[in-house]
Amino acid sequence: MSRIRRVLGFLMYLPNIMPFSALFSAEIFPWAFLYALRKDTRFTLNYGIFLGYITISSLIFLGSFSSFIVPARALFALINASMIFFLLINISNKEYAILTNIFHIVFTANIILCGVQFLGIFPPFLEPLFRIFIDRFTHEIYGGGRGVAGLFAEPSYASMAFHYYFAFYMLSKKINPKSTRGIIAILGIIFFDLFIIRSVTGVIMIILYLASLQKFRDLLKTGVVSIVLLIAVIYNVGQSPDAPRSIETAYDFFKYGEYQDPVPWLLEQSGFRFVSVWASYKYGFTHPFGSGVGGWGPASIQAMDDIGVKASAMSFFASAMGSEYQGVRPTSFAAGLMLETGIVGLLLFILSFYPFIIRRELYIDIHSRSIVIFFLFNIFALGSIGDPIPFIFLALAYRSVIEPNSRLND
């Protein structure tokens, strides 16, 4: 592997590192696309059709934008996230081993940095230097109940990535979750979720992870025990004035009876995330070809109006932009496709990945099963459209249990 490719191998695990953050507002840089931009990247026919469709969609509506950059960025976000999958599932044993070793370095570095930030011992004078590459980097805890983010833009980004890191770490090290080592590791990530990163996203992800470890017949029993333990933690820690945001949010949900009518609470706590996903799915069914790639701004406002939610009334918009808002791209890949390319685009995407997702081997292996469940959740419910992390780790999990043709493994 060349030196440049090794560097890109590090950076593809860290999509929030943005070398031109002062010039561009984007928080995800196309390291994954650059790594996959090589002659041995092989697309399937279905994925090629999907790429053709979203490209045509961006070109058809090109005249409706003030600049070609708008649809170009939207198109590139979709390609950057998903294209890397088709390279990584076919890499040689040697390259797979190198990328796994690189991953362990990145994972360890993030854990150490998060610990340093949490303890408040990161040198403050280095913060401006790090902000050149990570716009919202902070040398300490974010505050307001939120924790730290390591080499990511914010705790929610970090939390999502850390669970893929953790699941792949367990897979690559072949750690039995029921062994002493496995139990300690799981308790460690739970502690990291609740007290270091402190993101609500992390609580959801760790629940999904614990559920994925169970056999179907044990899922209900384990689920009840886990819920009881979680409620106990929420009740005892949530009353603290310095409670992590994830626990405080859950505590308030029950204390103030928000569960009786959860939609307003979801809108308040998630900002645009929940409503943008909900509205986009409905929009995709009523507009089969979507608004066109890049047309998410006006379309998202219309989509929210269609479900009876005025964007200007939402806390996210009210606090960030007042009445001057341009719409928002939904936070899941599938919802974004529904908004911009309609149900047609989503179906083409599903056809591209369905042959890989249904492979039985992925579900037999307990660790790869966790990563598949993370992937499906992030793609369809809560994620980030241009984020390649779900596709990277799905591909590595696939590659770990299903080797490509032997001629590639030299």
C-alpha positions as CSV (number, residue, x, y, z in Angstrom):
1,M,0.0,0.0,0.0
2,S,1.4,3.4,-1.0
3,R,2.0,6.1,1.6
4,I,-0.8,8.3,0.3
5,R,-3.2,5.4,0.4
6,R,-2.2,4.7,4.0
7,V,-2.9,8.3,5.0
8,L,-6.3,8.2,3.3
9,G,-6.9,4.9,5.1
10,F,-6.5,6.8,8.4
11,L,-8.6,9.8,7.3
12,M,-11.5,7.8,5.9
13,Y,-12.3,6.7,9.5
14,L,-12.4,10.5,10.4
15,P,-14.7,12.2,8.0
16,N,-15.1,15.3,10.1
17,I,-11.5,16.3,9.6
18,M,-11.9,19.0,7.1
19,P,-8.6,20.6,5.7
20,F,-10.5,23.6,4.3
21,S,-13.0,24.2,7.1
22,A,-12.4,28.0,6.8
23,L,-13.5,28.0,3.2
24,F,-16.4,25.5,3.2
25,S,-19.3,25.0,5.6
26,A,-19.4,21.2,5.1
27,E,-18.4,19.0,8.0
28,I,-17.7,15.8,6.1
29,F,-14.7,15.7,3.8
30,P,-14.6,13.1,0.9
31,W,-11.7,11.0,2.3
32,A,-13.7,7.8,1.6
33,F,-14.3,8.9,-2.0
34,L,-10.6,9.6,-2.5
35,Y,-9.6,6.2,-1.1
36,A,-12.1,4.5,-3.4
37,L,-11.1,6.4,-6.4
38,R,-9.0,3.7,-8.0
39,K,-9.2,1.2,-10.9
40,D,-10.0,-1.9,-8.8
41,T,-13.2,-0.3,-7.4
42,R,-15.9,-2.4,-9.1
43,F,-19.6,-1.4,-9.1
44,T,-22.5,-3.8,-9.4
45,L,-25.0,-3.2,-12.2
46,N,-27.7,-2.1,-9.7
47,Y,-25.4,0.4,-8.0
48,G,-24.4,1.7,-11.5
49,I,-28.1,2.3,-12.3
50,F,-28.5,4.1,-9.0
51,L,-25.6,6.3,-9.7
52,G,-26.9,7.1,-13.2
53,Y,-30.4,7.9,-11.8
54,I,-29.1,10.4,-9.1
55,T,-26.7,12.0,-11.6
56,I,-29.6,12.5,-14.1
57,S,-31.8,13.9,-11.3
58,S,-29.1,16.5,-10.4
59,L,-28.7,17.5,-14.1
60,I,-32.4,17.8,-14.9
61,F,-33.0,20.4,-12.1
62,L,-29.7,22.2,-12.6
63,G,-31.4,25.3,-14.1
64,S,-33.5,25.8,-10.9
65,F,-30.4,26.6,-8.8
66,S,-28.5,29.8,-8.5
67,S,-25.2,27.8,-8.7
68,F,-24.3,24.4,-9.9
69,I,-22.4,23.9,-6.7
70,V,-25.7,23.2,-4.8
71,P,-26.7,20.0,-6.7
72,A,-23.0,19.0,-7.1
73,R,-22.5,19.0,-3.3
74,A,-25.8,17.1,-2.8
75,L,-24.8,14.5,-5.4
76,F,-21.3,14.2,-4.1
77,A,-22.6,13.6,-0.6
78,L,-24.5,10.5,-1.7
79,I,-21.6,9.2,-3.7
80,N,-19.0,9.8,-1.0
81,A,-21.0,7.9,1.5
82,S,-21.9,4.8,-0.5
83,M,-19.2,4.3,-3.1
84,I,-16.5,3.1,-0.6
85,F,-18.6,0.0,0.1
86,F,-17.9,-1.5,-3.3
87,L,-14.2,-1.2,-2.9
88,L,-13.8,-2.5,0.6
89,I,-15.8,-5.7,0.1
90,N,-13.3,-6.8,-2.5
91,I,-10.0,-5.8,-1.0
92,S,-7.2,-8.3,-0.6
93,N,-6.3,-10.0,2.7
94,K,-3.2,-7.8,3.0
95,E,-5.1,-4.5,2.5
96,Y,-7.8,-5.7,4.9
97,A,-5.2,-6.4,7.6
98,I,-3.6,-3.0,7.1
99,L,-6.9,-1.1,7.3
100,T,-7.8,-3.1,10.4
101,N,-4.5,-2.1,12.1
102,I,-5.0,1.5,11.0
103,F,-8.5,1.3,12.6
104,H,-7.1,0.2,15.9
105,I,-4.8,3.2,16.0
106,V,-7.6,5.6,15.1
107,F,-9.9,4.1,17.8
108,T,-7.2,4.2,20.4
109,A,-6.3,7.8,19.6
110,N,-10.0,8.9,19.9
111,I,-10.4,7.2,23.2
112,I,-7.3,8.9,24.6
113,L,-8.3,12.3,23.2
114,C,-11.8,12.0,24.6
115,G,-10.3,11.1,28.0
116,V,-8.0,14.1,27.9
117,Q,-10.9,16.5,26.9
118,F,-13.1,15.1,29.6
119,L,-10.5,15.6,32.3
120,G,-9.8,19.1,31.0
121,I,-6.1,18.6,30.5
122,F,-6.0,19.2,26.8
123,P,-3.7,22.3,26.1
124,P,-6.1,25.2,25.4
125,F,-3.5,26.9,23.1
126,L,-3.8,23.9,20.7
127,E,-7.6,24.4,20.2
128,P,-7.3,27.0,17.4
129,L,-4.9,24.7,15.6
130,F,-7.4,21.8,15.8
131,R,-10.3,24.1,14.7
132,I,-8.5,24.6,11.4
133,F,-9.5,21.0,10.6
134,I,-12.5,20.4,12.9
135,D,-14.7,23.5,13.0
136,R,-16.4,22.9,16.3
137,F,-13.5,21.3,18.1
138,T,-13.2,22.1,21.8
139,H,-10.4,21.3,24.3
140,E,-13.0,20.5,27.0
141,I,-16.5,19.3,27.6
142,Y,-19.1,21.0,25.4
143,G,-21.3,21.8,28.4
144,G,-25.1,21.9,28.7
145,G,-25.2,18.2,29.6
146,R,-23.1,17.3,26.5
147,G,-19.8,15.6,26.8
148,V,-16.8,15.5,24.4
149,A,-16.3,14.6,20.8
150,G,-12.7,13.5,20.2
151,L,-11.8,14.0,16.5
152,F,-15.4,14.6,15.5
153,A,-17.5,17.8,15.0
154,E,-19.8,17.2,18.0
155,P,-20.8,14.5,20.5
156,S,-23.6,13.0,18.4
157,Y,-21.2,12.5,15.5
158,A,-18.7,11.0,17.8
159,S,-21.2,8.7,19.5
160,M,-22.4,7.3,16.3
161,A,-18.9,6.6,15.0
162,F,-17.8,5.2,18.4
163,H,-20.4,2.4,18.3
164,Y,-19.2,1.3,14.9
165,Y,-15.7,1.5,16.2
166,F,-16.6,-0.6,19.2
167,A,-18.6,-3.2,17.3
168,F,-15.8,-3.7,14.7
169,Y,-13.2,-3.8,17.5
170,M,-15.1,-6.7,19.1
171,L,-15.3,-8.3,15.7
172,S,-11.6,-7.8,14.7
173,K,-10.4,-9.1,18.1
174,K,-13.0,-11.9,18.1
175,I,-14.1,-11.0,21.6
176,N,-16.9,-13.1,23.0
177,P,-19.4,-10.6,24.5
178,K,-20.3,-13.1,27.2
179,S,-16.7,-13.5,28.3
180,T,-15.1,-11.5,31.1
181,R,-13.2,-9.5,28.6
182,G,-16.3,-8.9,26.6
183,I,-18.5,-7.9,29.6
184,I,-15.8,-5.4,30.7
185,A,-15.6,-3.9,27.2
186,I,-19.4,-3.5,27.0
187,L,-19.5,-1.9,30.4
188,G,-16.8,0.4,29.3
189,I,-18.7,1.6,26.2
190,I,-21.8,2.1,28.3
191,F,-19.8,4.2,30.7
192,F,-18.3,6.1,27.8
193,D,-21.8,6.7,26.4
194,L,-23.4,8.0,29.6
195,F,-20.6,10.0,31.2
196,I,-17.9,10.9,28.5
197,I,-19.7,11.5,25.2
198,R,-23.1,12.0,26.9
199,S,-25.2,11.9,23.7
200,V,-28.7,10.7,23.4
201,T,-27.7,9.1,20.2
202,G,-25.3,6.9,22.1
203,V,-28.0,5.6,24.4
204,I,-30.1,4.5,21.4
205,M,-27.0,2.9,19.8
206,I,-26.0,1.0,22.8
207,I,-29.5,-0.3,23.3
208,L,-29.4,-1.5,19.6
209,Y,-26.1,-3.1,20.2
210,L,-27.2,-5.0,23.3
211,A,-30.4,-6.1,21.5
212,S,-28.3,-7.4,18.6
213,L,-26.3,-9.7,20.8
214,Q,-29.4,-11.6,21.9
215,K,-31.0,-14.6,20.3
216,F,-34.6,-13.9,19.2
217,R,-36.1,-16.1,21.8
218,D,-34.2,-14.3,24.6
219,L,-34.8,-10.8,23.3
220,L,-37.9,-10.1,25.3
221,K,-36.5,-11.4,28.6
222,T,-33.2,-9.5,28.1
223,G,-35.1,-6.4,27.0
224,V,-37.2,-6.3,30.1
225,V,-34.1,-6.7,32.4
226,S,-32.2,-4.0,30.4
227,I,-35.2,-1.6,30.6
228,V,-35.5,-2.0,34.3
229,L,-31.7,-1.4,34.8
230,L,-31.9,1.6,32.5
231,I,-34.9,3.1,34.3
232,A,-33.0,2.7,37.6
233,V,-30.0,4.5,36.2
234,I,-32.2,7.3,34.8
235,Y,-34.1,7.7,38.1
236,N,-31.0,7.9,40.3
237,V,-28.7,9.9,38.0
238,G,-31.3,12.0,36.2
239,Q,-32.1,14.1,39.3
240,S,-28.5,15.3,39.6
241,P,-28.0,18.9,38.4
242,D,-24.9,17.8,36.4
243,A,-26.6,14.7,34.9
244,P,-25.5,13.8,31.3
245,R,-27.8,15.1,28.7
246,S,-28.9,11.7,27.6
247,I,-30.0,10.7,31.1
248,E,-31.5,14.1,31.9
249,T,-33.6,14.0,28.7
250,A,-34.9,10.5,29.5
251,Y,-35.6,11.5,33.1
252,D,-37.6,14.6,32.0
253,F,-39.5,12.4,29.5
254,F,-41.1,10.4,32.3
255,K,-41.1,13.1,35.1
256,Y,-43.2,15.6,33.1
257,G,-45.4,13.0,31.4
258,E,-44.1,13.6,27.9
259,Y,-44.7,10.0,27.0
260,Q,-48.5,10.8,26.9
261,D,-48.0,12.9,23.8
262,P,-44.4,12.3,22.7
263,V,-44.4,14.1,19.3
264,P,-44.0,17.7,20.7
265,W,-41.2,16.4,23.0
266,L,-39.5,14.7,20.1
267,L,-39.6,17.9,18.1
268,E,-38.2,19.9,21.0
269,Q,-35.4,17.4,21.8
270,S,-34.3,16.4,18.3
271,G,-34.7,19.8,16.7
272,F,-35.0,19.1,12.9
273,R,-33.9,15.5,13.0
274,F,-37.2,13.6,13.8
275,V,-39.5,15.8,11.8
276,S,-37.2,16.1,8.8
277,V,-37.1,12.3,8.5
278,W,-40.8,11.9,9.0
279,A,-41.7,14.6,6.5
280,S,-39.2,13.4,3.9
281,Y,-40.6,9.8,3.8
282,K,-44.1,11.1,3.2
283,Y,-42.9,13.6,0.5
284,G,-41.1,10.8,-1.4
285,F,-44.4,8.8,-1.7
286,T,-46.4,11.9,-3.0
287,H,-43.5,12.9,-5.3
288,P,-42.2,9.7,-6.8
289,F,-39.2,11.3,-8.4
290,G,-38.5,13.7,-5.5
291,S,-37.5,17.4,-5.7
292,G,-34.3,16.6,-7.7
293,V,-30.8,16.1,-6.2
294,G,-29.9,19.4,-4.5
295,G,-33.5,20.5,-4.2
296,W,-33.8,19.5,-0.5
297,G,-34.1,23.1,0.8
298,P,-37.5,24.3,-0.5
299,A,-38.7,20.6,-0.6
300,S,-38.0,20.1,3.1
301,I,-40.1,23.2,4.0
302,Q,-42.9,22.0,1.8
303,A,-42.6,18.5,3.3
304,M,-42.9,19.8,6.9
305,D,-45.8,22.0,5.9
306,D,-47.5,18.9,4.4
307,I,-47.4,17.1,7.7
308,G,-48.6,20.2,9.6
309,V,-45.3,21.2,11.2
310,K,-44.3,24.8,10.6
311,A,-40.5,24.9,10.4
312,S,-40.3,28.4,11.8
313,A,-42.0,27.2,15.0
314,M,-39.4,24.5,15.7
315,S,-36.8,25.3,18.4
316,F,-33.9,24.4,16.1
317,F,-34.9,27.1,13.5
318,A,-36.1,29.6,16.0
319,S,-32.8,29.6,17.9
320,A,-30.5,29.2,14.9
321,M,-32.0,31.3,12.2
322,G,-35.3,32.9,13.5
323,S,-37.6,33.3,10.5
324,E,-34.8,33.2,7.9
325,Y,-34.4,29.6,7.1
326,Q,-33.6,27.8,3.9
327,G,-34.9,24.3,4.8
328,V,-32.8,21.4,6.1
329,R,-31.6,18.1,4.7
330,P,-33.0,15.1,6.6
331,T,-30.6,13.2,8.9
332,S,-30.9,9.8,7.4
333,F,-29.6,8.6,4.0
334,A,-32.9,6.9,3.0
335,A,-35.0,9.9,4.0
336,G,-32.7,12.2,2.0
337,L,-33.2,10.0,-1.0
338,M,-37.0,10.1,-0.6
339,L,-36.9,13.9,-0.4
340,E,-34.5,14.4,-3.4
341,T,-35.1,11.4,-5.6
342,G,-38.5,10.1,-4.4
343,I,-39.5,6.5,-3.9
344,V,-37.8,5.6,-7.2
345,G,-34.4,6.6,-5.9
346,L,-34.9,4.8,-2.6
347,L,-35.9,1.6,-4.4
348,L,-32.8,1.8,-6.6
349,F,-30.6,2.2,-3.6
350,I,-32.3,-0.7,-1.8
351,L,-31.8,-2.9,-4.9
352,S,-28.1,-2.0,-4.9
353,F,-27.4,-3.1,-1.3
354,Y,-30.1,-5.8,-0.8
355,P,-28.0,-8.7,-2.1
356,F,-25.3,-7.9,0.5
357,I,-27.5,-7.1,3.4
358,I,-29.4,-10.4,3.2
359,R,-26.3,-12.6,3.3
360,R,-26.9,-15.2,6.0
361,E,-23.3,-15.1,7.2
362,L,-23.6,-11.5,8.4
363,Y,-26.3,-12.6,10.9
364,I,-24.7,-15.8,12.1
365,D,-21.7,-13.8,13.3
366,I,-22.8,-12.0,16.4
367,H,-20.5,-9.0,15.8
368,S,-21.3,-8.4,12.1
369,R,-24.9,-8.7,13.0
370,S,-24.5,-5.7,15.3
371,I,-22.9,-3.6,12.6
372,V,-25.7,-4.5,10.1
373,I,-28.3,-3.4,12.6
374,F,-26.4,-0.1,13.2
375,F,-26.3,0.4,9.5
376,L,-30.0,-0.2,8.9
377,F,-30.9,2.1,11.8
378,N,-28.6,4.9,10.6
379,I,-29.6,4.7,7.0
380,F,-33.3,4.6,7.6
381,A,-33.8,6.5,10.9
382,L,-31.0,8.6,12.3
383,G,-27.7,9.3,10.6
384,S,-26.0,11.7,8.3
385,I,-26.4,11.7,4.5
386,G,-22.8,12.2,3.5
387,D,-21.3,10.2,6.3
388,P,-19.4,7.1,5.0
389,I,-18.8,5.5,8.4
390,P,-21.9,3.2,8.2
391,F,-20.9,2.0,4.7
392,I,-17.3,1.6,5.7
393,F,-18.0,-0.6,8.6
394,L,-20.7,-2.6,6.9
395,A,-18.2,-3.3,4.1
396,L,-15.5,-4.3,6.6
397,A,-17.9,-6.5,8.5
398,Y,-19.0,-8.1,5.2
399,R,-15.3,-8.5,4.2
400,S,-14.5,-10.1,7.5
401,V,-17.0,-13.0,7.1
402,I,-17.2,-13.2,3.3
403,E,-13.9,-13.2,1.4
404,P,-13.9,-12.1,-2.3
405,N,-12.5,-14.3,-5.1
406,S,-9.2,-16.0,-4.1
407,R,-7.4,-14.3,-6.9
408,L,-7.7,-11.0,-5.0
409,N,-6.1,-12.4,-1.8
410,D,-2.4,-12.1,-2.4
